[in-house]
C-alpha cells in the first residue's frame, strides 16, 4: 500500500468534500464547516456527551484548518444545532444525572412557501438528502435551507423520508409571565431544596456585571457573595451542569439543577431565561439593538445568549449572521417583521431595545 502525504490544505479540501460541501466557498473552520463536522461526528457517536463530541471535532479540524478555532467557537455552534433541532439534549439518570446528545429525526419546516429549513441527522454519516436535491442545499451559518417548487415540495420531501414539523410546534414558547413571577417560582423551589454540600469548581453569572458582555459576566464565587446565582458546576463525565445556586458569604447553601420546568428542555435555556427575568427585575434588562439601512433587511444585534425557543423563532423569521463586530451574534430580519420580533423579545425575555442606528 502506497501512502501519499497531504498538505493541511489538501486534507481540508478532502474533508469538506466528505461533508458534501463546496471547498471553493466553505472553509472547514467556518461556522458552516464546524456545523457540518458536528453533524457528521454526531451521526457516529450519538448518544454521547457534548464535551466528547466537541473534543472529537476539535481534534479533527484543528490540524488541517487555517482558522484559529477555539473550543468556545465549537460550543457556540453545537448549542445552535441543539436549539435548531438537529440534535436533542436529554437527561439520563443512572446513578448520576448526565446530559446526552441524541440524533433528531430528519425533518423540515416551511419558512415561507418554497423555502424549507432542514433539520435532523441520519446515523453513520448518511446524507440527509441523497438525490440531486442535495446539491441545492444552501448552508447558512449553522442552518441548511432548501428551495423547492411549493406545489410539489411536501410529497417530494416525504418521499425522501423527511417529516414536516408544524410551525406552531417548532416555535412553541413557554407561557408569558412577569419577571417577578418567574424569579419567584424558581426561588421558591430553591427555598425547599436540600443543603448543597461541598461544591468545587463553581462558576457563577454575576448579576451586577454588564448585560452587554456575556462572557465577562462569569466568574468564581467571592467571599462577599450572598444571593441566588445562575451557576455551572463540573461533573466527572460530560458538560458542566447548569443550576440555580444560593450563596451565603461565598459558600453554597442550596442548589437546584436545571431544567426544572421541562425535563426535555436544555438546562442552559432555563438558565438564560431566568437570568433575563432577574436582570429585568433588577432594572437592567438585557438588550437588543436594531440597525437599519437601505437594504430590505434590518440587523438585530444581541449581547446575551437566547433560549432555544427564541433561537427557533429567530431562525424562522430571519437569518443568523453569527458573531458580528460589537455583538455576541446577530440576525438579519426583514424590515416588515422587525416590530413583531421586538415585541416578542420584550414579551418573552423582557428585553429592552437600544437606540436604532443606520449602517446595515
VOGU-3710 file (C-alpha; in Angstrom, 3 decimals, decimal comma):
1> xxxxxxxxxx> 0,000/0,000/0,000  1,382/3,364/-1,030  0,916/6,278/1,357  0,517/9,788/-0,009  1,431/12,775/2,091  -1,199/15,508/2,085  -0,750/19,140/2,952  -3,137/20,608/5,532  -4,898/22,463/2,718  -5,380/19,277/0,683
11> xxxxxxxxxx> -6,639/17,389/3,720  -9,065/20,222/4,468  -10,459/20,125/0,928  -10,987/16,362/1,144  -12,732/16,777/4,482  -15,056/19,441/3,046  -15,870/17,177/0,100  -16,642/14,353/2,539  -19,080/16,714/4,248  -20,705/17,247/0,819
21> xxxxxxxxxx> -19,864/20,933/0,746  -18,089/23,165/-1,773  -14,415/23,607/-0,888  -14,302/26,751/-3,048  -16,799/28,590/-0,852  -16,604/26,935/2,585  -13,666/26,690/4,975  -13,520/23,755/7,361  -13,140/26,141/10,301  -16,063/28,368/9,269
31> xxxxxxxxxx> -19,390/28,173/11,081  -20,790/26,166/8,153  -17,830/23,759/8,262  -17,963/23,329/12,049  -21,716/22,690/11,936  -21,316/20,048/9,224  -18,432/18,437/11,142  -20,517/18,292/14,328  -23,400/16,676/12,454  -21,151/14,044/10,893
41> xxxxxxxxxx> -19,356/13,250/14,158  -22,708/13,045/15,956  -24,003/10,581/13,359  -21,344/8,097/14,511  -21,019/8,996/18,199  -24,541/9,676/19,489  -25,705/9,155/22,098  -22,736/10,952/23,588  -21,916/13,849/25,868  -21,484/17,358/24,447
51> xxxxxxxxxx> -17,870/17,529/25,652  -16,863/14,321/23,857  -18,453/15,467/20,632  -16,741/18,859/20,867  -13,358/17,239/21,554  -13,740/14,919/18,564  -14,500/17,787/16,185  -11,693/19,968/17,523  -9,206/17,105/17,132  -10,327/16,593/13,533
61> xxxxxxxxxx> -10,410/20,234/12,398  -7,512/21,953/14,151  -4,638/20,121/12,346  -5,980/20,917/8,869  -7,759/24,274/9,184  -6,128/27,663/8,765  -8,720/29,196/11,135  -7,886/29,781/14,781  -10,671/27,571/16,056  -11,318/27,777/19,792
71> xxxxxxxxxx> -13,349/25,462/21,978  -15,895/28,213/22,649  -16,453/28,534/18,890  -17,447/24,867/18,636  -19,547/25,070/21,807  -21,477/28,009/20,327  -22,237/26,127/17,105  -23,270/22,974/18,972  -25,707/24,966/21,101  -27,219/26,405/17,928
81> xxxxxxxxxx> -27,592/22,921/16,406  -29,418/21,717/19,516  -31,634/24,802/19,553  -32,487/24,447/15,862  -33,447/20,769/16,075  -30,504/18,870/14,578  -29,816/17,144/17,904  -31,704/16,516/21,126  -30,068/17,028/24,521  -31,772/14,839/27,131
91> xxxxxxxxxx> -31,112/13,932/30,724  -30,182/10,373/31,672  -30,292/9,303/35,311  -28,148/6,248/36,033  -26,773/6,827/39,497  -25,769/10,319/38,423  -27,557/12,886/36,302  -25,939/13,417/32,913  -26,986/15,182/29,724  -26,502/13,266/26,481
101> xxxxxxxxxx> -26,948/14,239/22,851  -29,176/12,181/20,542  -29,840/12,450/16,817  -33,044/14,268/15,925  -35,128/12,673/13,137  -34,852/14,032/9,582  -37,405/16,827/9,351  -38,168/20,152/7,747  -40,186/23,256/8,465  -41,624/25,616/5,876
111> xxxxxxxxxx> -40,299/29,134/6,432  -42,383/30,526/3,599  -43,867/28,637/0,636  -40,946/27,305/-1,391  -38,283/27,741/1,319  -37,644/24,892/3,770  -35,401/24,729/6,813  -33,871/21,252/7,095  -33,027/19,608/10,413  -32,096/16,247/11,862
121> xxxxxxxxxx> -29,232/13,818/11,279  -29,126/10,306/9,842  -26,825/7,790/11,550  -23,412/6,608/10,288  -22,724/9,566/8,049  -25,680/9,014/5,718  -26,721/12,230/3,932  -29,968/13,878/4,915  -30,939/14,026/1,230  -29,364/11,644/-1,272
131> xxxxxxxxxx> -30,742/12,592/-4,692  -29,829/15,580/-6,859  -31,546/17,893/-4,397  -28,535/17,543/-2,126  -26,653/19,871/-4,471  -29,334/22,540/-3,969  -28,958/22,821/-0,197  -27,824/26,277/0,916  -25,661/26,305/4,047  -26,414/29,476/6,010
141> xxxxxxxxxx> -24,177/29,537/9,085  -25,367/26,538/11,139  -28,605/26,006/9,164  -29,470/24,150/5,964  -32,073/25,648/3,647  -33,661/24,091/0,563  -35,757/25,937/-2,019  -38,345/23,931/-3,958  -41,432/24,451/-6,058  -44,087/24,730/-3,321
151> xxxxxxxxxx> -46,673/22,922/-5,477  -44,940/19,542/-5,017  -42,426/20,173/-2,215  -44,246/18,311/0,566  -44,705/14,975/-1,274  -41,178/15,190/-2,628  -39,678/15,735/0,825  -41,881/12,976/2,265  -40,550/10,582/-0,382  -37,040/11,435/0,825
161> xxxxxxxxxx> -38,001/10,434/4,370  -38,320/13,919/5,894  -41,261/14,657/8,140  -42,959/18,032/8,262  -42,925/19,942/11,550  -45,769/22,413/12,161  -44,551/25,950/12,774  -46,505/26,369/15,993  -44,989/23,195/17,434  -41,435/24,104/16,426
171> xxxxxxxxxx> -41,546/27,600/17,875  -43,614/26,626/20,924  -42,796/29,036/23,733  -43,277/28,935/27,494  -46,109/30,978/28,946  -45,615/34,733/29,054  -45,352/35,985/32,633  -43,951/38,941/34,580  -40,269/38,546/35,510  -41,094/38,708/39,223
181> xxxxxxxxxx> -43,349/35,641/38,916  -40,730/33,586/37,085  -37,955/34,503/39,518  -40,294/33,848/42,455  -41,167/30,349/41,196  -37,531/29,330/40,933  -36,558/30,852/44,250  -39,459/29,023/45,950  -38,021/25,756/44,626  -34,626/26,811/45,933
191> xxxxxxxxxx> -36,122/27,532/49,357  -37,348/23,921/49,505  -34,101/22,368/48,199  -31,737/20,415/50,420  -28,298/21,515/51,543  -25,862/21,955/48,669  -22,881/20,321/50,366  -19,287/20,777/49,247  -19,084/22,045/45,637  -15,807/22,604/43,818
201> xxxxxxxxxx> -15,059/24,335/40,529  -18,162/26,514/40,521  -18,649/29,383/38,076  -21,393/31,916/38,696  -23,013/34,510/36,468  -22,548/37,857/38,199  -25,877/39,759/38,040  -24,111/43,056/38,807  -21,927/42,832/35,681  -22,752/44,416/32,333
211> xxxxxxxxxx> -25,500/42,796/30,260  -23,527/43,866/27,180  -20,663/41,388/27,727  -21,934/37,879/28,393  -18,614/36,061/28,684  -17,369/38,689/31,122  -20,294/38,017/33,454  -18,905/34,634/34,520  -16,539/34,384/37,495  -15,712/32,285/40,556
221> xxxxxxxxxx> -17,648/32,834/43,797  -16,256/35,503/46,162  -16,493/35,625/49,986  -18,850/38,613/49,704  -21,430/36,761/47,565  -24,790/36,395/49,319  -27,588/35,914/46,793  -29,073/33,492/44,263  -26,972/32,932/41,135  -27,144/31,032/37,881
231> xxxxxxxxxx> -24,136/28,729/38,122  -22,299/25,941/36,358  -20,612/23,101/38,155  -18,317/20,462/36,679  -19,044/16,750/36,649  -16,711/13,840/36,096  -18,222/12,988/32,715  -19,981/15,312/30,334  -20,505/19,040/30,117  -20,768/21,284/33,156
241> xxxxxxxxxx> -24,214/21,213/34,753  -26,465/24,275/34,886  -28,035/25,118/38,229  -29,531/27,826/40,421  -27,358/28,304/43,471  -27,783/30,157/46,754  -24,604/31,507/48,293  -24,022/32,946/51,752  -20,629/34,515/52,433  -19,454/32,841/49,240
251> xxxxxxxxxx> -20,423/29,341/50,467  -23,021/27,210/48,676  -26,181/26,748/50,773  -28,853/25,382/48,448  -28,911/24,241/44,827  -31,377/23,036/42,192  -30,293/21,559/38,883  -31,796/22,916/35,685  -34,072/22,294/33,897  -36,951/22,109/36,362
261> xxxxxxxxxx> -39,967/23,273/34,313  -39,499/20,982/31,296  -37,351/17,806/31,500  -36,959/17,850/27,707  -35,571/21,383/27,719  -31,923/22,276/27,956  -30,645/23,446/31,330  -28,970/26,441/29,724  -32,271/27,541/28,145  -33,947/27,788/31,548
271> xxxxxxxxxx> -30,835/29,424/32,992  -30,737/32,091/30,303  -34,444/32,889/30,638  -34,184/33,043/34,425  -31,237/35,449/34,123  -33,168/37,603/31,643  -36,001/37,817/34,184  -33,605/38,579/37,054  -31,878/41,310/35,032  -35,229/42,894/34,128
281> xxxxxxxxxx> -36,358/42,711/37,748  -33,154/44,473/38,802  -33,846/47,322/36,389  -31,072/46,410/33,921  -32,856/44,355/31,246  -30,894/42,546/28,599  -30,582/44,439/25,318  -31,034/44,057/21,614  -30,074/46,619/19,003  -31,655/47,187/15,595
291> xxxxxxxxxx> -29,548/48,511/12,758  -31,476/49,787/9,771  -30,228/50,842/6,373  -31,159/50,986/2,724  -31,340/47,193/2,314  -34,631/45,238/2,569  -33,492/43,849/5,922  -32,581/45,110/9,374  -29,902/43,649/11,648  -30,772/42,579/15,188
301> xxxxxxxxxx> -27,692/42,551/17,424  -27,714/40,533/20,647  -25,331/40,696/23,604  -26,580/37,691/25,604  -27,486/34,127/24,522  -31,089/33,364/23,637  -33,058/30,394/24,978  -33,806/27,678/22,421  -37,414/28,722/21,771  -36,222/32,243/20,916
311> xxxxxxxxxx> -33,440/30,924/18,666  -36,015/28,865/16,742  -38,273/31,889/16,402  -35,388/33,992/15,067  -34,372/31,266/12,619  -37,902/31,156/11,285  -38,200/34,902/10,642  -34,582/35,748/9,845  -31,080/34,567/9,027  -28,347/34,019/11,592
321> xxxxxxxxxx> -25,199/36,024/10,853  -23,183/34,519/13,682  -20,777/36,747/15,590  -20,619/40,307/14,315  -18,496/43,284/15,455  -19,762/44,721/18,713  -22,279/41,942/19,403  -22,353/38,350/20,633  -24,286/37,398/17,486  -26,752/38,932/15,047
331> xxxxxxxxxx> -29,723/38,088/12,839  -30,849/39,606/9,555  -34,618/40,220/9,647  -36,942/41,704/7,003  -37,990/45,259/7,878  -41,622/44,148/7,769  -41,014/41,741/10,680  -38,973/43,989/13,000  -41,980/45,165/15,006  -43,172/41,619/15,693
341> xxxxxxxxxx> -39,664/40,461/16,622  -39,112/43,392/19,002  -42,481/42,729/20,673  -41,672/39,016/21,053  -38,320/39,757/22,700  -39,881/42,275/25,078  -42,760/39,960/25,994  -40,901/36,654/26,399  -37,474/37,830/27,619  -38,304/41,327/28,962
351> xxxxxxxxxx> -35,550/42,775/26,762  -35,070/46,466/26,025  -34,242/47,984/22,664  -31,199/50,153/22,211  -31,443/53,250/20,098  -31,629/52,300/16,447  -28,715/53,225/14,223  -28,067/53,148/10,490  -25,340/51,343/8,651  -26,691/47,909/7,652
//
